[in-house]
Amino acid sequence: MKLNRKGQTLVEYVLIISLITVVAIGLVKIFGGYLQDAVTKMGCNISGKEYVEGEKVGGGYCSGDENKLFE
């Protein structure tokens, strides 16, 4: 009986971690563009360039950047 409880606990931990992973992936997909814009804005401020807002969320870039990789 003791072995079954250890196995059950392990399965419960795996299920909890799986659920957390699925939720985290969903949140990144939903808010990923906003996070990318926030990081780009900070990078523009640090480098002294002006932030140019993109047509859609996550499409912003720093003025003067010739390579717009994330459009």
C-alpha positions in Angstrom: 0.0 0.0 0.0 2.9 2.3 0.7 4.3 2.0 -2.8 0.9 2.9 -4.3 0.8 6.1 -2.3 4.3 7.2 -3.5 3.3 6.5 -7.1 0.0 8.4 -6.7 1.8 11.4 -5.2 4.3 11.4 -8.1 1.4 11.3 -10.6 -0.3 14.2 -8.8 2.9 16.3 -8.9 3.3 15.6 -12.7 -0.3 16.6 -13.3 0.1 19.8 -11.3 3.3 20.7 -13.2 1.6 19.9 -16.5 -1.3 22.2 -15.7 1.0 25.0 -14.7 2.9 24.6 -17.9 -0.2 24.7 -20.1 -1.4 27.9 -18.3 2.0 29.5 -18.6 2.2 28.7 -22.4 -1.3 30.2 -22.8 -0.4 33.4 -21.0 2.7 33.8 -23.0 0.7 33.4 -26.2 -1.9 35.9 -25.1 0.5 38.5 -23.7 3.6 37.8 -25.7 3.2 40.7 -28.0 2.7 43.1 -25.2 5.8 41.8 -23.4 7.8 42.1 -26.6 6.7 45.7 -27.0 7.6 46.5 -23.4 11.1 45.0 -23.8 11.6 46.8 -27.1 10.6 50.2 -25.6 13.1 49.7 -22.8 15.8 48.8 -25.3 15.0 51.9 -27.3 15.3 54.1 -24.2 18.6 52.5 -23.2 20.1 52.9 -26.7 18.8 56.4 -27.1 16.6 55.6 -30.0 12.9 56.4 -30.5 10.3 53.7 -30.2 8.1 53.3 -33.3 4.8 51.5 -32.7 4.1 48.7 -35.1 0.8 47.9 -37.0 0.0 45.1 -34.6 0.9 44.2 -31.0 4.5 43.0 -30.9 5.5 44.8 -34.1 7.1 47.9 -32.6 10.8 48.7 -33.2 13.4 51.3 -32.6 13.9 54.0 -35.2 17.0 53.6 -37.1 16.9 49.8 -37.0 17.2 48.5 -40.5 16.5 44.9 -39.6 13.0 44.6 -38.3 13.2 40.9 -37.4 9.9 40.6 -35.5 7.4 42.0 -38.0 
